[in-house]
Amino acid sequence: MKCEHCTRKECSKKTKTDDQENVSADAPSPAQENGEKCDTSKHKVLVVSVCPQSLPYFAAKFNLSVTDASRRLCGFLKSLGVHYVFDTTIAADFSILESQKEFVRRYRQHSEEERTLPMLTSACPGWVRYAERVLGRPITAHLCTAKSPQQVMGSLVKDYFARQQNLSPEKIFHVIVAPCYDKKLEALQESLPPALHGSRGADCVLTSGEIAQIMEQGDLSVRDAAVDTLFGDLKEDKVTRHDGASSDGHLAHIFRHAAKELFNEDVEEVTYRALRNKDFQEVTLEKNGEVVLRFAAAYGFRNIQNMILKLKKGKFPFHFVEVLACAGGCLNGRGQAQTPDGHADKALLRQMEGIYADIPVRRPESSAHVQELYQEWLEGINSPKAREVLHTTYQSQERGAHSLDIKW
């Protein structure tokens, strides 16, 4: 966090390495001793965005409520020199809303000639990369084109927030705190709209476990702080999540929206039924004795493998699948709740699941800020800019007629 030629006190935070004791913030830098002044034009605004699935990990690990964990994490990050700490829930709002519209469109367009279903979610970078590199076009054609919450957050920070602060995108260094190592790869591959001049949406991704290690090595007695918002001096007054047991809840929200939009059915409670195992479940909507919507959640590569094989045989009767590479979903991401020998910490994970379940659910449609952003930032809900900023395309290998004959 320290600028090499900086003489400003706030740019000389305490640092520590394995073979070096804490250096006081008041200790002069080499530049100070030479009488040099800080070149403020080289300073960057440090922004950290935290995924909601990371907060239960910090709450369980440090024995805090999820609200206190959020404030403690925010205060600690700001003690390191971070200027703004955001919650990525608002980015997931956009991802879910765009996915809802795309599913309804695909459902109405689907036919024997134009097979647009099942629609497969695209929020998990491990799954998406596997689909692109291994499965190829027959599968990537079914991927939802809505960007992941991390990708949307990158645009919000480097485009919308940068404009609000009168900053160019390259003046912001954006860090994502996530439960998953694959998010690092997603950041490297991420492409933003041309208007951002090649700037990456996320400059760095740190897992929850990596942040916890830094916290354990640092001073936990820092002053707590409320999470920032993208809207001026407003602060996040409470922690909320979407309606997923361990994820951003694309399945539940899209199911409700589709039931209302396509069949005028109001669904309050989404009921899951386990099929092969607890990580492969289905949700159905019946009307007049007929199943009109059949959704599935497939978590972990064993269930993904089964899904692909059934797709190959034409025996996969689902309209939509929420696909996540990690068994157990995002809460069980390998970047958190791991034992020293690299296995899942099952006791900590059960505690995290209970904490996550108690976080209040907020539906994306209820966010007034999201509706404002559609108009002020994206020039309308269905505008060309909204399409450019909120949707993506996929790189996939061209494969022949037997592209699903995969050697596992």
C-alpha angles and dihedrals in degrees: 000000000000124000111224095225098032125127095175113113094224090055092055101069121167113278132190135191131181092267101031132075122227113292115220118244087231094056110110119248121227088258092055092052089054092049094247121150128222117265098225091189087074094055118109129208107243115219126180123192118196124207114228091233089063096060097069088055093056091043093052096041096050096032095243136134112260090251092051090045090054092050093044092050092047092049092048093050091049090050086061092056101269110149101199133021117195136184115232094215090100090056090052087053089063093043092052096044092051091046090052092055093045093052093051090049092049092047091054093045097045116116140143088268096044108036104192096156146120095046111209122206120249103198096100112078094198091057095042094051090049090051092049099044102035112019100038134193100335087066102031088057086067095049115110109248094217111114121247120258090256092054092047091048089054091057093044092054100037096039115021099029092040090056092047088054094042090240131137113238093248090060090067123076106201122199124188121207107206140162093233136071091210088070087072090060091046090056091053093050097041118120122196129201115287090250088074091061096233096309114151117238091223119031095185139009122206122185121232089249092054091051090048090054090053090048092050091052092047138056113292092186091082120131114271118240136194119248115259126236131215090246112085117274095343117127131207104257096192143010116254135173142190126262101273126114092226106351143050089286102240092154097054096044095044091046092054092045094048093047091054098038098043104029105016090240121145111216116191102165119042108209118205123204119198115232118175093356142333090284094056110060137154137215120197138188119208126197124180090351094306128108105237099169126035117179129177139195114214114185124178129023095270090063091041089054091052090048093052093048091052091047088054091053094045090242100117107106099185129118095200137015128194101212123195125171095215119078105234092028132255095327087064093053112146091240092074143029093034128144119232090261092056101258127125114273095229096186092052091044092054089051091049092050090055092048093048092049090056094055110105114255119234121192115225092232090062095063111105090188091059092052090049091051092051089058103034100035106024099033094236140343097273099027125135088248091054089052092049096046101038103038136061144188129231133238109221139167117252108243136185132241092288096050093132092058092103125174104228 
